[in-house]
Amino acid sequence: MASTYETDADMFCASCGKSEVDDIKMRECDACDLVRYCSDECKEDHLPQHEAMCKERAAELRDKILFRQPDGTHRGDCPICFLHLSLDIQRAMMQTCCSKLICDGCAFANQKRELEEKLQAACAFCRSHLPNTQEEADKNKMKRAKANDPVAMRHVGQKHCEEGDYERAIEYWTKAAELGGVEAHLDLACMYVEGKGVEKDEKRGLYHLVEAAIAGHPDARYNLAIKEGRNKRFDRAVKHFIISANLGHDGSIQALKECYKDGLVSKEDFAAALRVHQAAEDATKSPQRDAASEFYAAHKERRE
């Protein structure tokens, strides 16, 4: 419950003291939730008094969002079996027709059914005809990108990056990130930190890294932990490692093991992270996926 002081403060302008009545509506400070103003002029006048407190509170609010455990990873669930997708990118394939990530289990089951029933190869999700060539697949991606599909935009940007056209890659990734593309945030973070295709800007790179971590990208979270560790802020590093380990990130659970040896994390917290990490991995498994994994591994072995 809010205190009487907090409730009363919400009713008055922090600069001029005017109370909120029918013709005067108070607006919160853009960065924090501590004060309200009746006009832009009052906000500007009050800034010198409020700035330090505002920055501190804004940082607290940002950390509250940053260190919240995501419900799942950025990869989400397979749209067919609804099980969590593995962090192993080899265990799912992106369909260029609809930009859906299909787990290897569902893709394998679909291919098996098509062979048994002598059907034409089609997408396991939207049933569209599968591309026969890379050129056809690239056209599908471009069509999806033009329709503002952030997943397709990210892949188109990736192709430009592989070709050395970093500026075009950044254009696509920036748009994809604006539309909610988590992978694109991590791509942009790398480009800004390295200064590829854009002026080097570590602050902007950190912004995109944080956005990716908040959205459930374990690699981004792991990189934040490493950065905090290098800055000797070990408590923050451990928090990041625990969050990404809870999402099933192997590198983070190994890093926590070293933190435990160094006395940076308690036995109880490390044990809890181990349990949740294992649970996260188990949540990506199924008999159908195991069968697919065995089949593809045997097929690879025969080819070699």
SVG drawing of the C-alpha trace seen along z (x, -y; Angstrom):
<svg xmlns="http://www.w3.org/2000/svg" viewBox="-13 -27 51 73">
<polyline fill="none" stroke="black" stroke-width="0.4" points="0.0,0.0 1.3,-3.5 2.1,-5.8 0.0,-9.0 3.0,-11.0 3.3,-9.1 -0.4,-9.4 -0.4,-13.2 2.7,-13.7 1.0,-12.2 -1.7,-15.0 0.7,-17.9 3.2,-19.3 6.7,-18.7 7.8,-22.1 5.0,-24.7 2.9,-22.8 -0.4,-23.0 -2.9,-20.3 -4.5,-18.0 -8.0,-19.2 -10.3,-18.7 -8.5,-21.1 -4.9,-20.2 -3.6,-16.7 -0.3,-15.5 2.2,-13.6 4.9,-11.4 8.6,-12.1 9.6,-10.3 12.4,-8.4 11.2,-7.6 8.0,-7.2 8.9,-9.6 7.4,-12.9 4.7,-14.4 4.4,-17.7 1.6,-19.8 3.5,-21.1 6.7,-20.7 7.9,-24.1 7.6,-22.9 9.5,-19.7 12.4,-21.7 12.5,-24.1 12.6,-21.2 15.3,-19.2 18.3,-20.6 16.8,-19.5 15.4,-16.2 18.1,-15.0 20.3,-13.0 17.4,-11.3 15.8,-10.6 18.9,-8.9 19.2,-6.7 15.5,-5.7 15.6,-5.1 18.6,-2.8 16.7,-0.9 13.7,-0.4 15.9,0.7 17.6,3.2 14.3,4.6 13.4,5.3 16.9,6.5 17.2,9.1 13.7,10.5 13.8,14.2 12.3,14.6 9.5,17.2 11.5,18.8 14.3,18.3 14.1,16.0 13.6,19.1 10.2,19.9 8.2,23.0 7.8,25.2 4.4,24.1 3.4,27.7 4.3,29.7 4.4,26.6 7.5,27.9 10.3,25.4 12.9,25.2 16.4,26.3 19.2,23.7 21.1,25.9 20.4,24.2 20.9,27.6 17.7,28.9 15.3,26.7 14.9,25.4 13.5,22.1 10.9,22.4 11.4,19.6 7.8,19.7 6.4,18.6 9.5,17.9 8.5,20.5 11.1,22.4 10.1,26.1 11.8,28.5 13.7,31.5 11.1,33.9 8.2,32.4 10.2,31.8 11.3,35.5 7.7,36.7 6.5,34.6 9.2,35.9 8.5,39.5 4.7,39.1 5.4,37.5 7.7,40.4 5.2,43.1 2.3,41.5 4.3,40.3 3.4,36.7 5.1,33.6 7.4,32.0 5.7,29.2 6.2,27.0 5.2,28.8 3.4,25.7 1.8,23.8 1.9,26.6 3.5,24.4 5.7,25.9 9.3,26.2 11.9,24.3 14.0,26.5 16.9,24.1 18.7,21.6 17.6,18.9 14.0,19.8 14.5,19.8 16.2,16.4 13.2,15.1 10.9,16.4 12.9,14.6 12.8,11.4 9.1,11.6 8.6,12.1 11.0,9.3 9.0,6.9 6.0,7.9 7.8,6.7 8.6,10.1 11.5,9.6 12.7,13.1 13.1,12.9 14.6,9.4 17.2,10.8 18.1,13.6 18.3,11.1 20.6,8.9 22.7,11.9 23.2,12.7 24.3,9.1 26.7,9.4 28.2,12.6 28.7,10.8 30.5,8.0 27.8,5.4 27.6,4.4 25.7,1.2 22.8,3.0 23.0,5.7 22.6,3.0 19.6,1.5 17.8,4.8 18.8,5.7 17.7,2.3 14.3,2.6 14.0,6.2 15.0,5.1 12.3,2.4 9.8,5.0 10.8,7.3 13.5,9.4 15.6,10.5 18.4,12.1 18.8,8.8 19.5,7.0 22.4,9.3 23.7,8.9 23.5,5.1 25.4,5.3 28.3,7.1 28.4,4.6 28.4,1.5 31.1,2.9 33.3,4.0 32.5,0.9 31.6,2.9 29.5,0.9 28.9,-1.8 30.9,-4.0 32.1,-2.1 29.7,-2.8 30.0,-0.6 27.2,-2.4 24.8,-1.6 26.1,1.9 25.4,2.4 21.9,1.1 21.2,3.8 22.9,6.5 20.6,5.6 17.5,5.6 18.4,9.1 19.0,10.3 15.7,9.0 13.9,10.8 15.4,14.1 18.5,14.5 20.9,16.6 24.0,15.7 23.3,12.0 22.8,12.6 26.1,14.6 28.0,11.7 26.6,9.2 27.8,11.5 31.3,11.6 31.3,7.8 30.2,7.3 32.9,9.8 35.6,7.8 34.3,4.7 34.6,6.5 30.9,6.3 30.7,10.0 27.3,9.9 25.7,8.7 27.7,11.2 26.4,14.0 22.8,12.9 23.2,12.9 24.8,16.3 22.0,17.7 19.3,16.3 20.9,17.7 21.7,21.0 18.0,21.3 17.2,21.0 19.4,24.0 22.6,22.2 25.5,24.6 28.2,21.9 26.5,20.2 26.2,23.3 29.9,23.9 30.7,20.3 28.6,20.7 30.6,23.8 33.8,21.6 32.0,18.9 31.1,21.5 34.7,22.6 35.7,18.9 33.1,18.4 31.0,16.0 27.9,18.0 26.4,20.0 26.0,23.8 22.2,23.4 22.0,21.0 24.4,23.2 22.4,26.3 19.2,24.6 20.7,23.4 21.8,26.9 18.2,28.2 16.5,25.5 19.2,25.8 18.5,29.6 14.7,29.0 15.1,26.4 17.0,29.0 14.5,31.7 11.7,29.4 13.1,29.5 13.2,33.3 10.6,35.7 10.6,39.3 9.9,37.8 12.9,35.4 15.1,38.2 14.1,40.4 14.9,37.5 18.3,36.9 19.2,40.6 18.1,40.8 20.0,37.6 23.1,38.7 23.0,42.1 22.4,40.5 25.4,38.2 27.6,41.1 26.7,43.0 27.5,40.0 30.9,39.6"/>
</svg>
